[in-house]
């Protein structure tokens, strides 16, 4: 719940953010499969940063448990959906795979690395024996 992992975001905020983008994937990937084009964030929200800020504010009051529950349920729905998609959509650089990558597996490492870097000083302190100062 502590801010400062990525800007003012806590780990909870990052998990909520990842969930938001998985929700976006679930909303827009079916449209892409049908040959449609999702709306542009610049037009609909004033840009991706504005969208992220809006979604962060909407989820600000959720508890860590609520965020983790929502993340698990959304991720399960996403995995189930992807398993139902024709294989050719997942091969090569299709619009479907591009959107999937942007909203999910291309997005995860960025936030995972931020959390690891934030945790590093804490992990180092936990490994030192009592009374030893680095």
N, CA, C and O atoms as a DFTB+ gen file, in Angstrom:
536 C
 N C O
     1  1       0.826      -1.202       0.000
     2  2       0.000       0.000       0.000
     3  2       0.872       1.269       0.000
     4  3       0.363       2.377      -0.170
     5  1       2.176       1.096       0.190
     6  2       3.093       2.231       0.288
     7  2       3.356       2.846      -1.087
     8  3       3.744       2.140      -2.018
     9  1       3.145       4.159      -1.220
    10  2       3.420       4.809      -2.506
    11  2       4.914       4.870      -2.781
    12  3       5.734       4.645      -1.891
    13  1       5.254       5.174      -4.021
    14  2       6.646       5.366      -4.378
    15  2       7.267       4.240      -5.180
    16  3       8.461       4.284      -5.477
    17  1       6.491       3.239      -5.535
    18  2       7.035       2.141      -6.340
    19  2       7.294       2.635      -7.759
    20  3       8.379       2.443      -8.309
    21  1       6.309       3.258      -8.328
    22  2       6.409       3.929      -9.629
    23  2       5.721       5.275      -9.454
    24  3       4.492       5.346      -9.431
    25  1       6.491       6.325      -9.333
    26  2       5.899       7.630      -9.037
    27  2       5.154       7.551      -7.724
    28  3       5.719       7.145      -6.708
    29  1       3.894       7.935      -7.736
    30  2       3.071       7.896      -6.519
    31  2       2.367       6.552      -6.340
    32  3       1.669       6.348      -5.347
    33  1       2.542       5.647      -7.277
    34  2       1.838       4.362      -7.220
    35  2       2.462       3.407      -6.215
    36  3       3.682       3.334      -6.069
    37  1       1.596       2.683      -5.531
    38  2       1.984       1.578      -4.657
    39  2       1.925       0.282      -5.465
    40  3       1.515       0.286      -6.625
    41  1       2.333      -0.819      -4.849
    42  2       2.176      -2.123      -5.507
    43  2       0.697      -2.370      -5.793
    44  3       0.349      -2.883      -6.857
    45  1      -0.173      -2.008      -4.853
    46  2      -1.618      -2.170      -5.061
    47  2      -2.056      -1.402      -6.304
    48  3      -2.824      -1.916      -7.118
    49  1      -1.570      -0.177      -6.450
    50  2      -1.929       0.632      -7.617
    51  2      -1.444      -0.012      -8.912
    52  3      -2.142       0.016      -9.926
    53  1      -0.252      -0.589      -8.874
    54  2       0.288      -1.260     -10.068
    55  2      -0.557      -2.478     -10.415
    56  3      -0.862      -2.704     -11.586
    57  1      -0.938      -3.264      -9.411
    58  2      -1.791      -4.426      -9.671
    59  2      -3.137      -3.994     -10.249
    60  3      -3.658      -4.637     -11.160
    61  1      -3.697      -2.915      -9.726
    62  2      -4.962      -2.392     -10.259
    63  2      -4.771      -1.921     -11.704
    64  3      -5.649      -2.122     -12.543
    65  1      -3.635      -1.301     -11.990
    66  2      -3.316      -0.818     -13.335
    67  2      -3.207      -1.987     -14.322
    68  3      -3.757      -1.935     -15.422
    69  1      -2.495      -3.033     -13.919
    70  2      -2.367      -4.216     -14.776
    71  2      -3.744      -4.829     -15.040
    72  3      -4.044      -5.253     -16.156
    73  1      -4.568      -4.868     -14.006
    74  2      -5.934      -5.388     -14.166
    75  2      -6.718      -4.539     -15.162
    76  3      -7.437      -5.072     -16.007
    77  1      -6.579      -3.228     -15.062
    78  2      -7.274      -2.327     -15.982
    79  2      -6.914      -2.658     -17.425
    80  3      -7.785      -2.710     -18.293
    81  1      -5.626      -2.881     -17.676
    82  2      -5.220      -3.160     -19.052
    83  2      -5.645      -4.544     -19.506
    84  3      -5.899      -4.750     -20.693
    85  1      -5.728      -5.490     -18.596
    86  2      -6.291      -6.801     -18.974
    87  2      -7.779      -6.654     -19.280
    88  3      -8.293      -7.310     -20.186
    89  1      -8.472      -5.800     -18.534
    90  2      -9.887      -5.520     -18.819
    91  2     -10.034      -4.868     -20.192
    92  3     -10.960      -5.181     -20.941
    93  1      -9.121      -3.967     -20.514
    94  2      -9.140      -3.330     -21.835
    95  2      -8.922      -4.373     -22.931
    96  3      -9.574      -4.328     -23.974
    97  1      -8.008      -5.308     -22.694
    98  2      -7.781      -6.379     -23.667
    99  2      -9.061      -7.182     -23.871
   100  3      -9.443      -7.476     -25.003
   101  1      -9.714      -7.531     -22.779
   102  2     -10.957      -8.310     -22.878
   103  2     -12.061      -7.550     -23.603
   104  3     -12.914      -8.155     -24.252
   105  1     -12.044      -6.237     -23.493
   106  2     -13.044      -5.430     -24.183
   107  2     -12.729      -5.285     -25.672
   108  3     -13.631      -5.365     -26.506
   109  1     -11.463      -5.074     -26.006
   110  2     -11.114      -4.716     -27.379
   111  2     -10.654      -5.873     -28.256
   112  3     -10.793      -5.798     -29.477
   113  1     -10.120      -6.921     -27.685
   114  2      -9.676      -8.046     -28.522
   115  2     -10.821      -8.698     -29.299
   116  3     -10.630      -9.032     -30.468
   117  1     -12.002      -8.894     -28.703
   118  2     -13.099      -9.448     -29.512
   119  2     -13.470      -8.555     -30.704
   120  3     -13.811      -9.053     -31.777
   121  1     -13.401      -7.254     -30.509
   122  2     -13.676      -6.315     -31.596
   123  2     -12.640      -6.473     -32.712
   124  3     -12.985      -6.463     -33.894
   125  1     -11.380      -6.619     -32.331
   126  2     -10.311      -6.805     -33.311
   127  2     -10.510      -8.114     -34.077
   128  3     -10.295      -8.162     -35.288
   129  1     -10.922      -9.179     -33.372
   130  2     -11.187     -10.456     -34.050
   131  2     -12.257     -10.317     -35.129
   132  3     -12.218     -11.013     -36.143
   133  1     -13.209      -9.417     -34.906
   134  2     -14.289      -9.204     -35.871
   135  2     -13.901      -8.218     -36.963
   136  3     -14.727      -7.869     -37.806
   137  1     -12.637      -7.761     -36.954
   138  2     -12.170      -6.833     -37.983
   139  2     -12.348      -5.379     -37.613
   140  3     -12.081      -4.499     -38.432
   141  1     -12.793      -5.106     -36.402
   142  2     -13.004      -3.732     -35.972
   143  2     -11.738      -3.078     -35.444
   144  3     -10.696      -3.714     -35.289
   145  1     -11.866      -1.799     -35.177
   146  2     -10.751      -1.015     -34.638
   147  2     -11.201      -0.355     -33.338
   148  3     -12.185       0.386     -33.324
   149  1     -10.489      -0.619     -32.256
   150  2     -10.855       0.017     -30.978
   151  2     -10.696       1.539     -31.064
   152  3      -9.902       2.038     -31.861
   153  1     -11.445       2.267     -30.248
   154  2     -11.297       3.724     -30.236
   155  2      -9.897       4.114     -29.762
   156  3      -9.259       3.381     -29.007
   157  1      -9.436       5.261     -30.211
   158  2      -8.117       5.760     -29.820
   159  2      -8.222       6.449     -28.455
   160  3      -9.163       7.200     -28.196
   161  1      -7.257       6.183     -27.603
   162  2      -7.253       6.773     -26.259
   163  2      -7.069       8.281     -26.322
   164  3      -7.560       9.008     -25.459
   165  1      -6.363       8.750     -27.343
   166  2      -6.163      10.196     -27.477
   167  2      -7.488      10.905     -27.730
   168  3      -7.696      12.026     -27.267
   169  1      -8.365      10.260     -28.453
   170  2      -9.660      10.858     -28.773
   171  2     -10.636      10.681     -27.606
   172  3     -11.298      11.632     -27.190
   173  1     -10.716       9.471     -27.092
   174  2     -11.712       9.149     -26.076
   175  2     -11.368       9.695     -24.687
   176  3     -12.261      10.093     -23.938
   177  1     -10.066       9.715     -24.338
   178  2      -9.679      10.069     -22.967
   179  2      -8.673      11.215     -22.874
   180  3      -8.358      11.668     -21.773
   181  1      -8.167      11.689     -24.008
   182  2      -7.128      12.710     -23.962
   183  2      -5.732      12.112     -23.859
   184  3      -4.784      12.808     -23.494
   185  1      -5.600      10.829     -24.176
   186  2      -4.307      10.155     -24.160
   187  2      -4.264       9.021     -23.147
   188  3      -5.120       8.910     -22.270
   189  1      -3.243       8.181     -23.292
   190  2      -3.107       7.020     -22.407
   191  2      -2.808       7.455     -20.977
   192  3      -3.321       6.857     -20.032
   193  1      -1.988       8.487     -20.807
   194  2      -1.700       8.955     -19.446
   195  2      -2.970       9.423     -18.740
   196  3      -3.165       9.154     -17.555
   197  1      -3.830      10.124     -19.476
   198  2      -5.099      10.579     -18.899
   199  2      -5.991       9.387     -18.561
   200  3      -6.651       9.373     -17.522
   201  1      -6.006       8.395     -19.439
   202  2      -6.770       7.177     -19.173
   203  2      -6.244       6.485     -17.916
   204  3      -7.022       6.108     -17.040
   205  1      -4.918       6.319     -17.829
   206  2      -4.328       5.680     -16.653
   207  2      -4.662       6.444     -15.374
   208  3      -4.991       5.836     -14.356
   209  1      -4.582       7.754     -15.423
   210  2      -4.907       8.569     -14.242
   211  2      -6.371       8.398     -13.846
   212  3      -6.695       8.285     -12.664
   213  1      -7.237       8.380     -14.828
   214  2      -8.670       8.208     -14.556
   215  2      -8.965       6.851     -13.921
   216  3      -9.706       6.762     -12.943
   217  1      -8.381       5.800     -14.483
   218  2      -8.615       4.451     -13.951
   219  2      -7.989       4.290     -12.562
   220  3      -8.566       3.634     -11.695
   221  1      -6.818       4.883     -12.350
   222  2      -6.176       4.828     -11.034
   223  2      -7.070       5.487      -9.996
   224  3      -7.238       4.965      -8.893
   225  1      -7.636       6.616     -10.342
   226  2      -8.528       7.319      -9.410
   227  2      -9.782       6.491      -9.131
   228  3     -10.247       6.438      -7.992
   229  1     -10.330       5.848     -10.157
   230  2     -11.527       5.022      -9.968
   231  2     -11.272       3.852      -9.026
   232  3     -12.171       3.424      -8.301
   233  1     -10.045       3.334      -9.037
   234  2      -9.731       2.157      -8.217
   235  2      -9.012       2.512      -6.916
   236  3      -8.630       1.617      -6.162
   237  1      -8.824       3.780      -6.648
   238  2      -8.058       4.241      -5.490
   239  2      -8.605       3.719      -4.161
   240  3      -7.829       3.470      -3.239
   241  1      -9.910       3.550      -4.043
   242  2     -10.508       3.156      -2.762
   243  2     -10.584       1.641      -2.565
   244  3     -11.003       1.180      -1.503
   245  1     -10.187       0.869      -3.567
   246  2     -10.223      -0.583      -3.424
   247  2      -9.142      -1.047      -2.450
   248  3      -8.028      -0.523      -2.440
   249  1      -9.484      -2.018      -1.652
   250  2      -8.494      -2.601      -0.734
   251  2      -7.526      -3.481      -1.525
   252  3      -7.787      -3.822      -2.679
   253  1      -6.421      -3.841      -0.901
   254  2      -5.478      -4.748      -1.538
   255  2      -6.156      -6.078      -1.862
   256  3      -5.944      -6.636      -2.939
   257  1      -6.962      -6.582      -0.945
   258  2      -7.677      -7.837      -1.195
   259  2      -8.604      -7.707      -2.401
   260  3      -8.651      -8.605      -3.241
   261  1      -9.333      -6.612      -2.496
   262  2     -10.234      -6.407      -3.639
   263  2      -9.445      -6.345      -4.951
   264  3      -9.856      -6.917      -5.961
   265  1      -8.316      -5.649      -4.921
   266  2      -7.493      -5.538      -6.132
   267  2      -6.947      -6.901      -6.532
   268  3      -6.983      -7.264      -7.708
   269  1      -6.440      -7.658      -5.561
   270  2      -5.895      -8.988      -5.868
   271  2      -6.979      -9.935      -6.378
   272  3      -6.732     -10.723      -7.291
   273  1      -8.164      -9.865      -5.803
   274  2      -9.289     -10.697      -6.241
   275  2      -9.686     -10.330      -7.661
   276  3      -9.908     -11.206      -8.496
   277  1      -9.773      -9.044      -7.931
   278  2     -10.139      -8.571      -9.269
   279  2      -9.068      -8.966     -10.294
   280  3      -9.395      -9.366     -11.411
   281  1      -7.806      -8.856      -9.918
   282  2      -6.723      -9.237     -10.819
   283  2      -6.800     -10.727     -11.161
   284  3      -6.702     -11.103     -12.329
   285  1      -6.974     -11.557     -10.160
   286  2      -7.032     -13.009     -10.395
   287  2      -8.213     -13.370     -11.298
   288  3      -8.062     -14.163     -12.228
   289  1      -9.371     -12.799     -11.033
   290  2     -10.564     -13.112     -11.833
   291  2     -10.419     -12.607     -13.272
   292  3     -10.783     -13.306     -14.217
   293  1      -9.894     -11.410     -13.432
   294  2      -9.719     -10.841     -14.768
   295  2      -8.687     -11.629     -15.554
   296  3      -8.879     -11.918     -16.735
   297  1      -7.595     -11.974     -14.897
   298  2      -6.552     -12.734     -15.585
   299  2      -7.081     -14.104     -16.023
   300  3      -6.779     -14.560     -17.126
   301  1      -7.853     -14.749     -15.180
   302  2      -8.439     -16.054     -15.529
   303  2      -9.350     -15.905     -16.750
   304  3      -9.294     -16.726     -17.665
   305  1     -10.188     -14.864     -16.770
   306  2     -11.062     -14.627     -17.922
   307  2     -10.237     -14.383     -19.187
   308  3     -10.591     -14.863     -20.264
   309  1      -9.152     -13.647     -19.057
   310  2      -8.299     -13.353     -20.198
   311  2      -7.649     -14.630     -20.733
   312  3      -7.644     -14.866     -21.941
   313  1      -7.108     -15.443     -19.844
   314  2      -6.492     -16.707     -20.270
   315  2      -7.531     -17.595     -20.954
   316  3      -7.254     -18.175     -22.004
   317  1      -8.710     -17.702     -20.373
   318  2      -9.776     -18.504     -20.984
   319  2     -10.126     -17.978     -22.374
   320  3     -10.304     -18.754     -23.312
   321  1     -10.224     -16.664     -22.496
   322  2     -10.544     -16.065     -23.789
   323  2      -9.455     -16.378     -24.814
   324  3      -9.759     -16.799     -25.930
   325  1      -8.200     -16.176     -24.448
   326  2      -7.086     -16.404     -25.375
   327  2      -7.048     -17.868     -25.822
   328  3      -6.720     -18.154     -26.974
   329  1      -7.377     -18.781     -24.930
   330  2      -7.397     -20.194     -25.298
   331  2      -8.482     -20.511     -26.327
   332  3      -8.413     -21.537     -27.004
   333  1      -9.472     -19.642     -26.446
   334  2     -10.552     -19.863     -27.409
   335  2     -10.290     -19.212     -28.766
   336  3     -11.058     -19.416     -29.707
   337  1      -9.228     -18.443     -28.873
   338  2      -8.930     -17.678     -30.087
   339  2      -8.268     -18.588     -31.126
   340  3      -7.429     -19.418     -30.775
   341  1      -8.638     -18.439     -32.396
   342  2      -7.974     -19.227     -33.439
   343  2      -6.456     -19.013     -33.401
   344  3      -5.980     -17.889     -33.248
   345  1      -5.720     -20.095     -33.541
   346  2      -4.266     -20.061     -33.404
   347  2      -3.599     -19.069     -34.350
   348  3      -2.601     -18.445     -33.990
   349  1      -4.141     -18.917     -35.556
   350  2      -3.509     -18.013     -36.523
   351  2      -3.489     -16.561     -36.036
   352  3      -2.668     -15.765     -36.492
   353  1      -4.388     -16.217     -35.116
   354  2      -4.388     -14.858     -34.559
   355  2      -3.204     -14.622     -33.617
   356  3      -2.813     -13.482     -33.366
   357  1      -2.648     -15.708     -33.108
   358  2      -1.557     -15.614     -32.142
   359  2      -0.187     -15.774     -32.793
   360  3       0.839     -15.647     -32.124
   361  1      -0.168     -16.050     -34.085
   362  2       1.078     -16.271     -34.811
   363  2       1.403     -15.026     -35.628
   364  3       0.515     -14.417     -36.223
   365  1       2.658     -14.659     -35.652
   366  2       3.065     -13.510     -36.449
   367  2       2.580     -12.205     -35.829
   368  3       2.181     -12.157     -34.666
   369  1       2.624     -11.164     -36.626
   370  2       2.276      -9.818     -36.136
   371  2       0.877      -9.432     -36.605
   372  3       0.717      -8.562     -37.461
   373  1      -0.127     -10.084     -36.039
   374  2      -1.517      -9.754     -36.354
   375  2      -1.955      -8.583     -35.471
   376  3      -1.349      -8.341     -34.427
   377  1      -2.996      -7.856     -35.876
   378  2      -3.520      -6.799     -35.004
   379  2      -3.928      -7.343     -33.625
   380  3      -3.766      -6.670     -32.607
   381  1      -4.456      -8.566     -33.614
   382  2      -4.861      -9.188     -32.354
   383  2      -3.655      -9.368     -31.438
   384  3      -3.677      -8.974     -30.272
   385  1      -2.602      -9.970     -31.989
   386  2      -1.420     -10.235     -31.162
   387  2      -0.739      -8.940     -30.731
   388  3      -0.226      -8.858     -29.615
   389  1      -0.725      -7.940     -31.584
   390  2      -0.123      -6.653     -31.219
   391  2      -0.852      -6.060     -30.016
   392  3      -0.217      -5.616     -29.059
   393  1      -2.181      -6.054     -30.064
   394  2      -2.958      -5.492     -28.952
   395  2      -2.774      -6.334     -27.692
   396  3      -2.632      -5.789     -26.597
   397  1      -2.774      -7.639     -27.838
   398  2      -2.549      -8.527     -26.703
   399  2      -1.201      -8.221     -26.052
   400  3      -1.111      -8.121     -24.828
   401  1      -0.157      -8.073     -26.863
   402  2       1.175      -7.784     -26.341
   403  2       1.200      -6.433     -25.615
   404  3       1.749      -6.326     -24.518
   405  1       0.613      -5.417     -26.223
   406  2       0.632      -4.082     -25.611
   407  2      -0.112      -4.056     -24.273
   408  3       0.333      -3.412     -23.323
   409  1      -1.232      -4.750     -24.206
   410  2      -2.065      -4.707     -22.994
   411  2      -1.634      -5.702     -21.920
   412  3      -2.018      -5.555     -20.760
   413  1      -0.846      -6.710     -22.285
   414  2      -0.568      -7.777     -21.315
   415  2       0.922      -8.102     -21.244
   416  3       1.673      -7.416     -20.550
   417  1       1.352      -9.137     -21.951
   418  2       2.681      -9.696     -21.718
   419  2       3.829      -8.747     -22.064
   420  3       4.942      -8.950     -21.579
   421  1       3.604      -7.742     -22.868
   422  2       4.627      -6.728     -23.110
   423  2       4.641      -5.670     -22.022
   424  3       5.612      -4.927     -21.878
   425  1       3.583      -5.606     -21.274
   426  2       3.366      -4.600     -20.237
   427  2       3.835      -5.094     -18.867
   428  3       4.304      -4.301     -18.051
   429  1       3.712      -6.381     -18.616
   430  2       4.027      -6.944     -17.297
   431  2       5.471      -6.699     -16.856
   432  3       5.690      -6.278     -15.720
   433  1       6.470      -6.951     -17.721
   434  2       7.864      -6.827     -17.256
   435  2       8.227      -5.431     -16.748
   436  3       8.995      -5.297     -15.796
   437  1       7.685      -4.410     -17.371
   438  2       7.950      -3.035     -16.948
   439  2       7.567      -2.836     -15.481
   440  3       8.339      -2.286     -14.696
   441  1       6.378      -3.285     -15.128
   442  2       5.893      -3.092     -13.756
   443  2       6.527      -4.076     -12.781
   444  3       6.760      -3.736     -11.621
   445  1       6.806      -5.289     -13.241
   446  2       7.479      -6.262     -12.377
   447  2       8.871      -5.751     -12.007
   448  3       9.294      -5.883     -10.858
   449  1       9.579      -5.173     -12.966
   450  2      10.914      -4.636     -12.703
   451  2      10.846      -3.470     -11.720
   452  3      11.700      -3.359     -10.841
   453  1       9.860      -2.613     -11.853
   454  2       9.709      -1.485     -10.914
   455  2       9.494      -1.998      -9.488
   456  3      10.061      -1.459      -8.538
   457  1       8.684      -3.028      -9.346
   458  2       8.425      -3.605      -8.021
   459  2       9.705      -4.238      -7.476
   460  3      10.026      -4.063      -6.300
   461  1      10.435      -4.966      -8.310
   462  2      11.695      -5.586      -7.864
   463  2      12.693      -4.528      -7.397
   464  3      13.316      -4.684      -6.347
   465  1      12.847      -3.461      -8.167
   466  2      13.780      -2.397      -7.793
   467  2      13.355      -1.739      -6.483
   468  3      14.197      -1.440      -5.637
   469  1      12.082      -1.518      -6.317
   470  2      11.566      -0.906      -5.094
   471  2      11.817      -1.803      -3.891
   472  3      12.137      -1.316      -2.807
   473  1      11.672      -3.110      -4.078
   474  2      11.839      -4.079      -2.988
   475  2      13.300      -4.354      -2.657
   476  3      13.597      -4.795      -1.547
   477  1      14.209      -4.109      -3.573
   478  2      15.613      -4.487      -3.396
   479  2      16.212      -4.001      -2.077
   480  3      16.829      -4.807      -1.380
   481  1      16.069      -2.744      -1.697
   482  2      16.641      -2.318      -0.408
   483  2      16.041      -3.080       0.781
   484  3      16.747      -3.375       1.745
   485  1      14.764      -3.394       0.715
   486  2      14.111      -4.133       1.798
   487  2      14.624      -5.566       1.870
   488  3      14.837      -6.102       2.957
   489  1      14.819      -6.179       0.715
   490  2      15.297      -7.563       0.680
   491  2      16.728      -7.641       1.199
   492  3      17.076      -8.581       1.913
   493  1      17.550      -6.671       0.851
   494  2      18.921      -6.648       1.335
   495  2      18.978      -6.501       2.843
   496  3      19.786      -7.157       3.499
   497  1      18.129      -5.647       3.401
   498  2      18.087      -5.447       4.853
   499  2      17.608      -6.707       5.557
   500  3      18.076      -7.021       6.652
   501  1      16.694      -7.419       4.951
   502  2      16.158      -8.635       5.570
   503  2      17.201      -9.750       5.597
   504  3      17.134     -10.637       6.448
   505  1      18.165      -9.714       4.672
   506  2      19.181     -10.769       4.599
   507  2      20.342     -10.542       5.570
   508  3      21.058     -11.485       5.906
   509  1      20.535      -9.293       6.025
   510  2      21.663      -9.011       6.920
   511  2      21.369      -9.516       8.335
   512  3      20.254      -9.352       8.830
   513  1      22.346     -10.119       8.978
   514  2      22.150     -10.559      10.364
   515  2      21.901      -9.360      11.273
   516  3      22.327      -8.243      10.976
   517  1      21.222      -9.600      12.360
   518  2      20.930      -8.548      13.344
   519  2      22.213      -7.855      13.777
   520  3      23.237      -8.507      13.982
   521  1      22.159      -6.543      13.914
   522  2      23.279      -5.781      14.427
   523  2      24.299      -5.379      13.358
   524  3      25.201      -4.592      13.645
   525  1      24.180      -5.891      12.152
   526  2      25.127      -5.549      11.092
   527  2      24.479      -4.500      10.205
   528  3      23.387      -4.706       9.675
   529  1      25.161      -3.379      10.052
   530  2      24.639      -2.280       9.257
   531  2      25.436      -2.214       7.959
   532  3      26.663      -2.314       7.959
   533  1      24.726      -2.046       6.877
   534  2      25.416      -1.971       5.579
   535  2      26.070      -0.622       5.396
   536  3      26.696      -0.374       4.365
